[in-house]
Protein backbone atom coordinates (compact mmCIF):
# COMPACT_ATOMS: atom_id res chain seq x y z
CA UNK A 1 0.00 0.00 0.00
CA UNK A 2 1.59 3.24 -1.06
CA UNK A 3 -0.81 5.88 0.27
CA UNK A 4 -0.81 6.73 3.94
CA UNK A 5 -3.32 8.98 5.64
CA UNK A 6 -2.30 10.31 9.05
CA UNK A 7 -4.79 11.88 11.38
CA UNK A 8 -7.06 11.28 14.33
CA UNK A 9 -9.90 8.74 14.41
CA UNK A 10 -12.33 11.28 15.85
CA UNK A 11 -11.45 14.05 13.38
CA UNK A 12 -14.39 14.79 11.06
CA UNK A 13 -12.12 16.00 8.26
CA UNK A 14 -10.06 12.81 8.45
CA UNK A 15 -13.29 10.82 8.25
CA UNK A 16 -14.38 12.73 5.14
CA UNK A 17 -11.01 12.12 3.50
CA UNK A 18 -11.13 8.40 4.26
CA UNK A 19 -14.69 8.13 2.91
CA UNK A 20 -13.66 9.99 -0.26
CA UNK A 21 -10.74 7.61 -0.80
CA UNK A 22 -12.97 4.57 -0.18
CA UNK A 23 -15.68 5.87 -2.55
CA UNK A 24 -13.10 6.40 -5.28
CA UNK A 25 -11.42 3.03 -4.77
CA UNK A 26 -8.12 4.49 -3.61
CA UNK A 27 -6.24 1.94 -1.54
CA UNK A 28 -4.77 3.57 1.56
CA UNK A 29 -3.70 2.97 5.13
CA UNK A 30 -4.92 5.19 7.97
CA UNK A 31 -2.60 5.89 10.90
CA UNK A 32 -3.92 7.62 14.01
CA UNK A 33 -0.96 9.61 15.24
CA UNK A 34 -2.20 9.66 18.81
CA UNK A 35 -2.02 5.86 18.87
CA UNK A 36 1.12 5.61 16.73
CA UNK A 37 3.25 8.71 17.35
CA UNK A 38 5.02 10.08 14.31
CA UNK A 39 8.82 9.90 14.66
CA UNK A 40 10.64 13.26 14.85
CA UNK A 41 12.46 12.57 11.57
CA UNK A 42 9.13 12.08 9.81
CA UNK A 43 7.71 15.29 11.29
CA UNK A 44 10.80 17.12 10.02
CA UNK A 45 10.32 15.60 6.55
CA UNK A 46 6.67 16.64 6.51
CA UNK A 47 7.55 20.16 7.63
CA UNK A 48 10.19 20.47 4.91
CA UNK A 49 7.72 19.20 2.30
CA UNK A 50 4.98 21.69 3.18
CA UNK A 51 7.10 24.78 3.83
CA UNK A 52 8.07 24.49 7.49
CA UNK A 53 6.51 23.80 10.84
CA UNK A 54 4.45 26.98 10.59
CA UNK A 55 2.62 25.42 7.64
CA UNK A 56 2.35 22.00 9.28
CA UNK A 57 0.79 23.26 12.51
CA UNK A 58 -2.84 24.33 12.77
CA UNK A 59 -2.75 27.65 14.60
CA UNK A 60 -6.50 28.17 14.40
CA UNK A 61 -7.48 25.11 16.44
CA UNK A 62 -8.31 24.96 20.11
CA UNK A 63 -5.19 22.96 20.92
CA UNK A 64 -2.99 25.84 19.73
CA UNK A 65 -5.17 28.49 21.36
CA UNK A 66 -4.99 26.67 24.69
CA UNK A 67 -1.19 26.46 24.71
CA UNK A 68 0.70 28.69 27.12
CA UNK A 69 2.18 31.68 25.26
CA UNK A 70 5.68 30.45 26.08
CA UNK A 71 5.00 27.22 24.15
CA UNK A 72 3.90 29.00 20.97
CA UNK A 73 7.38 29.99 19.84
CA UNK A 74 9.51 26.86 19.42
CA UNK A 75 12.99 27.88 18.37
CA UNK A 76 14.24 24.67 16.79
CA UNK A 77 13.16 21.53 15.00
CA UNK A 78 13.69 19.58 18.23
CA UNK A 79 11.36 21.92 20.13
CA UNK A 80 8.70 21.67 17.40
CA UNK A 81 8.84 17.89 17.39
CA UNK A 82 8.59 17.73 21.19
CA UNK A 83 5.59 20.06 21.12
CA UNK A 84 3.84 17.99 18.44
CA UNK A 85 4.67 14.77 20.26
CA UNK A 86 2.99 16.18 23.35
CA UNK A 87 0.06 17.65 21.39
CA UNK A 88 -0.50 15.58 18.21
CA UNK A 89 -3.70 17.50 17.43
CA UNK A 90 -1.52 20.48 16.48
CA UNK A 91 -0.78 18.93 13.09
CA UNK A 92 -3.15 19.96 10.32
CA UNK A 93 -5.33 17.04 9.35
CA UNK A 94 -5.26 14.81 7.52
CA UNK A 95 -1.68 14.40 6.34
CA UNK A 96 -1.65 12.51 3.06
CA UNK A 97 1.64 10.90 2.04
CA UNK A 98 1.75 9.53 -1.49
CA UNK A 99 4.02 6.83 -2.92
CA UNK A 100 6.30 9.46 -4.43
CA UNK A 101 6.86 10.92 -0.96
CA UNK A 102 4.82 14.05 -1.57
CA UNK A 103 2.97 15.39 1.45
CA UNK A 104 -0.44 17.07 1.32
CA UNK A 105 -2.33 18.69 4.19
CA UNK A 106 -6.06 18.89 4.75
CA UNK A 107 -8.91 17.60 2.69
CA UNK A 108 -11.26 18.94 0.08
CA UNK A 109 -12.76 17.34 -2.99
CA UNK A 110 -10.81 19.55 -5.40
CA UNK A 111 -7.46 18.66 -3.83
CA UNK A 112 -8.12 14.93 -3.79
CA UNK A 113 -9.64 14.94 -7.30
CA UNK A 114 -6.49 16.61 -8.57
CA UNK A 115 -4.25 14.07 -6.87
CA UNK A 116 -6.20 10.97 -7.89
C-alpha positions, 0 to 999 in steps of 0.5 A: 500500500503506497498511500498513507493517511495520518490523522485522528480517528475522531477528526471529522475531516479525516473521516471525510477524507477516508470516505472519499478515498474509499468511494473512489477506490483508492487503496490507503492505510490510515494511521492515528498519530495519537495511537502511533506517534510520528517519529521526529524525523518524519515530522521534520520531513513533513515540515520540509515538504509543506514549507516548514513547521508553521505550515504543518501546525494548525494555529487556528485550532483549540489545541494551539489556542490553549497552549501557554504563550511560552510554548507557541514559539519553538525555536528549533526543529527539536522543540517543534517535534517535542511540542507535536509529540505532546500535542499531536492534534496540532498537526493539520489534518489529515496528512496525506503521504503519497508513494512518491513521498509528496505530502499534502495537508487537509482535505477537500474534494478539489485537492483529492480529485487533482491528486487521484 
